[in-house]
């Protein structure tokens, strides 16, 4: 993986904020949406995709001035993002989880990075969770270990092997060139898959240190055992599908084996939510043996 890239003088003036559209996909996210929507600078268009919510997520977004795209049922993260991107006309897309918040000048820093790295296709800001840890995709089951990012969290801009979907800034033409998110992936690994295609077909991926997003991870759709099992099931199915798509060996065996091992660990057995997640992983991997894990 490339070493840290020191910042170079801008290759030109940064684009205005109005050339970026925020796209967020909500599923019963009414409780966290106001925090995100309130952090978006004036003049930045917002598209909120309501993924079949049973709460008033759509009303919350509409009252804040967002364009709302309503889906009849939960079609998953990737399909939701694609539905939002389909109504965007700006040159840049910024996919942001509903349980995140933009720090001041986050978008400005990303637009400056676009000018600084004209060959880049997509970017991650510095995503910080409540404990202060930076969320950075150092590895992926879809990539060989030789491409994993090692070492400490970068103190400056850095090329990455893959991007995390919690806050993903991408050139719209590149997103459209690779066909957007794979609609066969319901949840999890869709950002890894998109990253690999962007990097291969359009240009490198970058971490931008000075663009900051706060992410209250895992709270966009609740933290109940039922939600945990649902996420675990689709995490396993997506992993099996995506590993096969990218030629990674033993996807089914590795996914099922890891799920069974984690299920019997004491700290998981003692937590209803963790136990539900790993039961979901086992169920998802087992179901993927019949249909390959693709969402249809």
N, C-alpha and C positions, 0 to 999 in steps of 0.2 A: 504494500500500500504506500502511496506517496507520503513523504514527510510533510510537516507543517508548511503551508504556503504563506510566506510573509506578504503583507498587503502591498500592493503596487498602486501607483497613481491611477486614478480613474481614467477609463478609456473614453469618457465622454460624460455629459451631464446625465444624472439619474432621471428616470421617468417620473412623472407626477403620480401622486397617490391614486388619482382617479383611474389609472391604468391597471389597477389591481382589484380583483373581486375576491372577497372572502366567501368561501363555500364551507358550510358546516352541516353535518348530517346528525339529526336529532332523533332519538328514540326515547320517549318519556323523559325528556331532559329539561322540562320547564323550570326546575329548581336551580339549574346552573346556567341556563342561557343568558339571564340578565347580566351576569358578570362578564361573559364574553362580549356580548353586544355593546355593553357600556365602555369597553376598552378599545373599540374600533374607532379610528379617527374620523371626523366628519369628512364627507366627500368620497369615502371608500364604499363602493357598492357591496351589498351583502346578499347572499342567496342561502336560505335555510331550507334544507330538504327534510320534510317531516316523514320519517320512515315508518308510517303506520302507527304513530303514537296513540295511546289512549288518554293522555293528559292534554293540557292546553299549550303544548310547545309551539304549535303553529300560531296561535293567537299572540303569545308572548313575542315571537319574532315579528309578526306583522305589525304589532303596535310600535315596535322599535324601528319600523321603516324597512325591514328586510323584504326581499322578494321571496315568497314561500312556494316551494314545489311540494305538492302533497302526493305521497305514494299510498296506495290502498292498503298495503301490508309491509311488514319489515322485509326488505329485499337485500339487506346486508350493507356493509360499509362501502364496498367498491361500487356496487350498482347505485347506491345513493349518491356517491360522489360524481359518478358519470351523469346522473340525472341533473345534478346541480350545474355541472360544467356545460351541459348542453344548452343552457339558457344564458351563458356568459359570453360577452362580446369583447371584454378587455384582453390585452395581450398577456396578462399574467393571472394565474390562479393561485390562491393561497388556501389550501385545505386546512382547516383548524378544528380540532375537537371541541364540542360544546362545553366541556369542562375545563377549558383553558382561558387564559387572559393574556392579551398583548401588552407588553410593557411599552411606555412611550417611545416613539421613534423606531419601533421594531420594523415596520414596513419600510421606513426610510432607509434603514441599514440594509435591508434585503435588496431594495432597488439600487443602492450604491454598489452592492455586490454584483448585481446583474451587469452593471457598467464595467466593473473591475474584472470580471471573469466572463468575457463575451462568448467563450466556447462552452460554458457550463449549461446544462439542461435544467437542473433543479437544485434546490437548496433546503437544508434544515436550519432554522434559527437555533439558538441555544435554549433548549427546552429544560426548564428547571421544575422539579417536583417540590412538594411542601417541605421535604427534609433538606432541600438545598442541593440534592444530587442532580447532575445533568443527565438527561435521558438521551443517550447516543447509541445508535445501532452499530455496535462493534463487530457483530457476527451475524450470520444467517445460516439456517439449515439449507438454504438454496445455493450457498457459495462454498467453495473449497476453503479449508482452514488457511491456506496460503494467502487468501485475500482478506482475512479478518483484520480488523484494526486493533493494534495492541498499544500498550502504554497508557499514560495518564490522559485525562481529559485535555484536549487541546486548549492552549491559552490564546490561540489566534485562529484564523481561518484554516480549514483543512479539507482535503479531498476525503470522501468517504466511500466505502464499498457499497453501502445501501442507506436509504433514508427511512426514518420512522414517519408513519402517517399522521401522528398527532398534530403536527404543524409542518406541512409540506408545501413549499413555494415552487411553482413550476411554470416554465414558459408554456403558454397555451398551445402554440404550434407544435411543440415537442410532445405534449400530452396527447394531442390529436394524432400526431404522426405514428405513435406506438399503439394507438387504439384505446387509450385510457386504462382504467383498472380492468382486470380480467373479470368479466361477469360470472365466471364459473367459480369464483372464490367468494364465499359468503362473508367470512369474517376471519381475520388474522392471515398474515403472510401476503396479503394483497399489496402492501407497500414494498415488501422485498421483491416481489415479482415485477411490479412497476419499475422499481429502481434498476433492476438488472436490464430491463428493456430500454429504459432511458439512457443508461450509461453506454449500452452497446450501440444504440442506433442514433443517438443525438448528442451526447457529450457528457463530461464528468459531472459528478455530484459533489456538492460542497456543504460543509458546516460553516455557518457564519456566526462568529463569536459575539459580535456586538448587537445582533438582533436577538431579543430576549422574549420568550413566552413562558409564562407561569402555567403549569399543568397540574391540576388536582386529579391525577390519573385514577381511572377506575370508577369515577362517580357520575359519568354521563348517563348511565341507565340503571343505577342502583347497585347494591352489593349484597343481595340476598343469596342464599344457597340456590334458589331456582335460577337466578341470573347467572351464577357461577357455573352451574351445570350446563346451561345453554351455551355459554361462551366456551366451556371446555370441549363440548361436543363438536362445535364448529372449528375450534382451533385444531383439533386432531384431524378432522376431515380435510381442512384446507392444507394442512402440512403434508398429508399423504398425497393429495392432488398436486400441489406445487412442487414437491420434491421430484415426483415422476415427470412433471412438465420440464423441469430443468436438468433432468438426467442425474439426479442425486441418488445413490444406491440405497436399497433397503429401507425405503421410506415407511412402509407399513410396519415392518418388524421393529424399526427403531422407535416409531411413535407409540406403538402398542406396548413395547417393552418398558419404555420410560414411564408411561402412564401407570402400568401395573406396579412398577417399583416405587413410584411416588405415592401410590395409594396406600401402601402398607407402612410408610414412614410414620412414626409416632406423632410428630407435630401436625401431620395432615389428618390423621385419624381423630385427633382431639378437637379439630375445628370443623364445624358443620359446613362452612363455606368452602374450605379447602378440600374437604372430603367430597363434596358435591362436584367441585371442579374436576377432580381426578376421576371420579365416576363418569363424568361427562366425557373426559378424554378417552377413557377405555371404550365407552359406547361409540364415540365418534370414529375411533380407529377401527373398531370391529365392523361398523357399518360400511366403512370405506373399502373394506376388502371385497365387497360385492360390486360397488359402482365407481370405485376410484376416487371418491371424495368430492367430485364436482357438484356444484350447486346448479340446479336446473329449475 
